[in-house]
């Protein structure tokens, strides 16, 4: 927020709406006093990233929305260029940019839509090997604008009109894959998803999701749960069943050994988190048939 506070507002007018997803850390009032020019909104609960973004969009009045994670630092020059680009390039529905952490390490804030060939790390590695030349040309760093399947929700610019036409972020997702889902719907509607290679913002990824083994296990399990939610929303019949099966078997077999070792070696942080992760996933898969849904128990739509 400190970076946004220093925007001059000479190149474009803007407003800042900050959504607190019921953090209960007692800092909301302190932030309100520190940043009186910003508007703060308390969500009804920890309803997830999509819910928070939708609340922010609902109270925003601008022609364009820029969704930013709390662990990002965006410069006024970067936002100016993104705004100019999305206004100029009419086919672009969703626009993002390059991301680096505070140490200057490049992130890869984009990817492929989940298919049989891109569902897991091993399958993606094989896919990239087979499509090496094609992907090198498609995602060349020499290009000013590239067009991946999806971009990270940590930095998303979209016009208010197109956001509303798409129905906003999907509240089915509590955490992760909501960005993939939004980009898929934009693409299905005939729009383009783009990433600006000449613009970069700082993103210190994962600071709030790696506090301890239990929190890490929670967030990692939600990645997998959200993958199932995505598959249930965008595939049907045998295709959906087959893809769900691939994810389930890959997860349960791939993480079984470290989870077992985590029982006697619970004092080893990484192994301990695998044990917690495996327990969460076993409980999730066991309950799915009885609940009749792939949604996370934390999803705001499951609660409804």
Phi, psi and omega in degrees: 000331180300320180295318180294327180297331183273002177295136181282328182078011181282329183271332180201149177275151183203162172227154179238121175245121182252125180254125175262113181280052177056054183292332179056034179258003177075013185259352185301312181296322179296319179292322179298321179287326182285328181235069184295340180279350178263158177253130182248142184225129179264120178288163184286348179182182176280074189270005175101168183298312182301314180299316179297317179296319180295323177295317178298319180293323182298326184261003181266148185244358185289164178286331178233145176254139171236109179270128181231137172293155179292343180260025176252155176229108183252137177272157179297324180296320180295315180295320178301315181291321177298317181296316180296322182292313183290332175287324184280321184263086186304324181293342182284121176267315182237130181232137175227194182208177177294157181223141176227152173275179184298339179271001179089005180284129181288138172257171176242083187274044178201170181187195182257151173295144180297121173224181179303328185269357183229016185285331183230168180299319180293315180296322178294322179297317178295316180300316180294326179293314181293321184260024188308307183293318180296316181289326178298321179287320183293321185249027182302134178290347178285339181280139178291316179237131173242162185234084176282176176291314181217158176237156182296140178289355179294333176217105181224123174248135182203148178288151179300320181298312181290326177300314181290325178295328179280349181086014178074194176286148182275115182290354177299331183269130175275316180203130180080148178072354175294330178288321177297317180297314180298317179293324179295317179293324178294318179294317179298333180275002178097004180271177179240146175253128186226157175228130182273113183284345183263000179241139180217146175233161179274133177221109178269080190296138169082009183300323183269352186249010182229034185292314181207171184304322182291317178293319178298316179297320178300309184291322179293324177292326179292332174301312183290317178299316180294330175297318177294320178299316179300312181299322181290338181270335188240002176226156181225161172060222184296326179299313179297314182300317180296318181291320175301318181296318179299316180294313182300309183294320179298317181290310186291323179280320184291331184253004183294311184298308179297330179292321178293316179295335180289344179290305179282332182255049183296340180282351175271111189309311184295318179292322180299320180291329176295322178296314177298319179299315183295319178299316180298316183290322177299316179297318180298309182295325179295323186274341183307311181298325181284326180278336179072023179205153176269357184297148174291147175300338181274348181297136180298328179283334174291320179297327179291000000 
